[in-house]
Amino acid sequence: MTKQVRFDDVSLVYPGGQSPAVAHLDLTIAEGEFLVLVGPSGCGKSTSLRMLAGLEPISSGKIYIGDRDVTNVPAKDRDIAMVFQNYALYPHMSVAENMAFALKIQKVSKDEINRRVKEAAALLDLTDYLERKPKALSGGQRQRVAMGRAIVREPEVFLMDEPLSNLDAKLRVQTRTQIAALQRRLGTTTVYVTHDQVEAMTMGDRVAVLKGGILQQCASPRELYDDPANAFVGTFIGSPSMNIIPGPLTEHGVNLNGFAVPVERSVMDKAASGQVLLGVRPEDLEIATEGAEMTVTLVEELGADTYVYGTFKAVDGSNVDLVARGQGMLAPKIGTVVRVRPTRTYIFDTEGAQLRLS
């Protein structure tokens, strides 16, 4: 039976460490939810997963699976199943034997093992490969066997630590679709770790973004994209990244070196320092007859979309990299100066927090 998972003010400081690997993590994963932990290397996402699995002792706080406090419960007694980046299959065993191994250790009856293995193999399209050894399988098939080994255990929670990172690009897209569909079919609470924001956005019911061991925001993929809590989330979610342009506030809005971007008065009143960061997604930065000047440095023509990269000189004299996305537009030549105008913006304070309308 699937269960809710809860991190209650959980922190982990490694021996000799100066700062926590994970700090004050408060996060509830609903029963049957597919939650993705995402962030750059070293942000604490895999550490959080390992704490939930019982593979890392926490420094403070509590972890619950359902109503049960599992903070000090050994990994083997937590009723979780984990799928790792490396398939970790036994090379001398067949697919069926690999999938059944954990059940044999648990002394599950032979009939029950056969039933579970056959059901999992049918779910994962592995029925024709049950007698094969791992060396006779492709990378995607081996990863499905690792998934099958987890499924047959019928755990309360699935934990997946970058399970697709060893696959090639095309196979990753195919397998992530299969995993997401399979999880929704099984309805098992799942916590999935990845550094790939596209993977996170396409798979998760909700996505939790971490940076430096601290949870930045946890929301649906659409909410993260449309309403990021801070500049880090705004730039991490979305490809190409959100443009971030520093600028002073004037009575007309944000000054982009002579071109003013209007800002609501209630937002301007929250910018205590008079300096802000203007966030603009590439699709919201259009090449126009008036706007801020950008010198074109690179053009990517991808058929339906054209990406124009360039540099803009901010009021403080710094060069800011920008990217604009247009649909089938006429691409400017490299080295030319074009004008760009934001059509939708986000305002962040100098610390990166979004300043929202009152």
C-alpha positions, -999 to 999 in steps of 0.1 A, spaced: 0 0 0 14 34 -10 21 60 17 27 97 21 63 107 28 73 137 50 106 154 58 102 173 90 129 200 94 156 175 83 193 185 82 225 166 76 260 179 84 287 155 74 316 150 99 341 177 94 317 197 72 314 235 76 279 238 62 249 214 60 246 191 29 209 195 35 194 222 57 160 223 74 142 204 47 104 205 52 87 186 24 56 165 21 51 140 -8 15 131 -11 3 95 -13 7 83 -49 25 114 -60 55 115 -84 78 141 -69 111 151 -86 141 165 -67 161 187 -91 191 210 -88 228 214 -98 255 191 -86 261 193 -49 226 208 -41 216 179 -18 191 161 -39 207 126 -38 216 132 -1 179 138 6 170 106 -13 196 86 6 183 100 40 148 88 30 162 54 21 181 51 54 215 51 38 225 84 54 220 91 91 204 126 96 217 152 120 184 166 131 147 164 123 124 134 115 114 114 84 80 98 82 66 72 58 28 73 64 23 77 101 55 58 109 86 77 121 114 59 102 142 83 113 161 56 131 146 26 112 172 5 93 170 7 55 159 -29 51 128 -22 73 116 9 56 96 -8 28 112 12 0 126 1 -33 155 20 -49 165 23 -86 201 36 -91 220 53 -119 239 20 -123 217 -10 -131 236 -32 -106 223 -64 -122 238 -98 -114 256 -108 -147 253 -146 -141 215 -145 -135 188 -143 -160 163 -113 -162 137 -134 -142 163 -144 -116 175 -108 -112 139 -96 -107 131 -124 -83 163 -123 -62 150 -99 -34 118 -119 -30 138 -151 -26 158 -135 2 125 -126 18 114 -162 15 83 -153 -6 66 -184 -20 77 -196 -55 42 -192 -69 39 -157 -56 74 -148 -70 64 -162 -105 32 -142 -104 49 -109 -95 78 -114 -120 54 -121 -149 32 -91 -140 62 -68 -138 77 -82 -170 44 -76 -189 42 -40 -175 78 -33 -187 76 -52 -220 102 -77 -208 82 -109 -212 103 -121 -242 136 -114 -223 131 -133 -190 156 -160 -198 183 -137 -212 214 -126 -192 220 -88 -188 249 -88 -213 224 -97 -240 202 -67 -233 204 -30 -244 210 -2 -219 173 6 -219 163 -30 -213 187 -33 -184 172 -2 -168 138 -17 -172 150 -49 -155 162 -27 -126 128 -11 -125 112 -46 -125 133 -57 -96 119 -27 -76 83 -32 -88 81 -69 -78 88 -59 -42 55 -39 -41 70 -13 -18 53 17 -2 77 41 -19 99 40 -50 131 60 -49 150 67 -81 184 82 -83 192 95 -118 181 62 -134 184 75 -170 218 92 -169 236 62 -185 212 62 -215 217 80 -248 195 110 -255 168 93 -276 165 64 -252 163 88 -223 132 105 -238 116 71 -245 124 56 -211 113 87 -191 79 85 -208 76 49 -199 86 55 -162 61 84 -158 33 63 -174 42 32 -153 42 52 -121 7 66 -128 -5 31 -135 9 17 -103 1 47 -82 31 42 -59 45 72 -41 77 80 -60 107 103 -53 129 108 -84 163 126 -84 177 143 -116 199 172 -125 180 175 -159 153 202 -156 136 189 -188 133 155 -172 119 171 -141 94 192 -159 81 164 -181 78 137 -154 69 152 -121 35 159 -106 55 185 -86 91 195 -87 113 205 -57 142 227 -66 172 226 -43 203 248 -41 231 245 -16 211 221 5 182 244 8 147 239 -8 140 269 -30 105 261 -42 83 230 -46 54 234 -71 39 220 -103 61 223 -134 38 250 -148 38 270 -116 77 268 -114 79 281 -149 53 308 -147 59 320 -111 94 312 -98 100 321 -62 134 336 -70 159 343 -97 177 309 -92 145 289 -99 137 312 -128 170 306 -145 173 269 -136 138 260 -149 135 266 -186 158 261 -216 174 284 -227 176 301 -193 157 331 -182 176 364 -190 186 382 -158 194 419 -163 205 442 -134 192 477 -135 182 508 -114 146 517 -108 134 551 -121 99 567 -120 94 551 -155 105 516 -145 137 496 -148 164 515 -167 180 494 -194 206 519 -204 181 544 -218 152 521 -224 126 519 -196 107 487 -188 75 497 -170 70 483 -135 39 483 -113 41 509 -85 34 483 -57 64 463 -70 86 494 -72 78 502 -35 92 468 -24 126 474 -40 143 491 -10 177 496 -26 164 511 -59 182 483 -77 165 452 -91 171 422 -114 148 421 -144 139 385 -155 128 379 -191 123 345 -206 137 341 -242 103 338 -257 93 371 -240 122 390 -255 113 402 -289 134 419 -316 116 452 -323 121 487 -337 126 501 -303 141 487 -271 175 480 -255 204 475 -278 219 440 -281 249 430 -302 243 397 -319 270 370 -311 253 338 -322 223 327 -342 208 292 -339 182 283 -366 162 252 -355 134 253 -381 103 263 -362 124 283 -337 153 307 -340 175 316 -310 194 349 -312 222 353 -286 238 386 -279 253 410 -253 238 440 -237 257 467 -218 239 474 -185 238 508 -168 266 497 -144 288 490 -174 287 452 -172 280 431 -203 249 409 -199 244 378 -220 209 377 -236 189 352 -257 158 359 -277 136 332 -292 114 338 -322 93 315 -343 107 313 -378 118 349 -377 143 364 -402 176 359 -383 200 390 -380 236 386 -389 263 381 -362 279 414 -352 248 435 -359 231 456 -333 194 449 -328 169 463 -304 151 439 -280 119 446 -260 105 425 -231 69 416 -235 66 399 -201 89 404 -171 97 393 -136 112 416 -110 136 402 -84 154 421 -56 192 422 -55 191 390 -33 171 372 -60 136 370 -43 107 378 -67 89 410 -60 53 402 -67 22 424 -72 5 432 -39 
